[in-house]
Amino acid sequence: MASKATIQDVLNEGFQAVNFGNPANFVTAGTGIVDSLLARASNWASTKVTAANYTAATTGYVFDCLVRAEVAYASQALWLRRVNFLDGAATVGLESDKKANLLQKARDLADDAQADQIFWIGEAQRALGLDVQADIPGTGASTGIVETGMMPQTIPAARNYGAAQ
């Protein structure tokens, strides 16, 4: 399935091959690094909004949301690759505190990109009338009480305590 975002959309975010050690296939259509990330982003987005909705989105707000979500998906992966590149020989000459700051900034940008992808895929889902809550982590709640010690059980309706008392 062809992605909604293009290689140029990702490059417009400021990524360049030189930031990753100049790999020859960075922007090669079909087999390049950016194109393979966009293919993964397309698969991810189509499962979030259903394949039929994904295919039908060719213009308008949903299309724009999907493009932004896919670009953010690719951006997150590229920022993590950038961390790995910077952690290698590319920054050997830097002082340790400057290198740590540079790595942390790249990790923060990867986190920002992940938040963007969750936001934009949620916007696409809302625009399509899909249940957004199903994809948001941490929306459930669970509580419980644990009784331990030598005293007898005080909660009369305690469950799953193991053995008969």
C-alpha positions, 0 to 999 in steps of 0.5 A: 500500500502506498503511503500518503506521505512522500519522501519529500514530506520527511525531508521537509522535516530537516532530515538529510543523509549527511545526518546519518553518515551519508548512506547512498540509499537514504532517499532512493525510491522503493528501497531507500531508508526513508521510503521503507520507513514510509511503507511501515508508517503506511501499514501502521496507519492503515491498521489504525483507521482500517484499510478501506478508510485509508484507501479512501482518504485522498484529499481533505482533513483525514488525508492531511492527518494521515500524512502528518502521522506517517511523517511523525512515524518516520521522524521518530525512527529517524531520530532514534537512528540519529541517536545511534549514529551520534553515539558512534564515532561521529561524536568521539571528539566531543566532551562527554557532557556535550555529547550527552546533551546532544544525545538527550536532545535527539531522544527528546525529539524522538519522543516528540515525534511519537507524541505527534504520531499518536495525536495525528492518527487520533485526529484521523480516527476522530474525523472518521468516527472511529473509537479513539480510546481503543488506541490510547494507552493507560485509559483503564483503571484497576484497584485492589487491596492486599492484606498481609500479616499475622492477623485474621482476614478483616475483609469478608469478601476477599477473593483469590487469597489462595487457600481456605481459612 
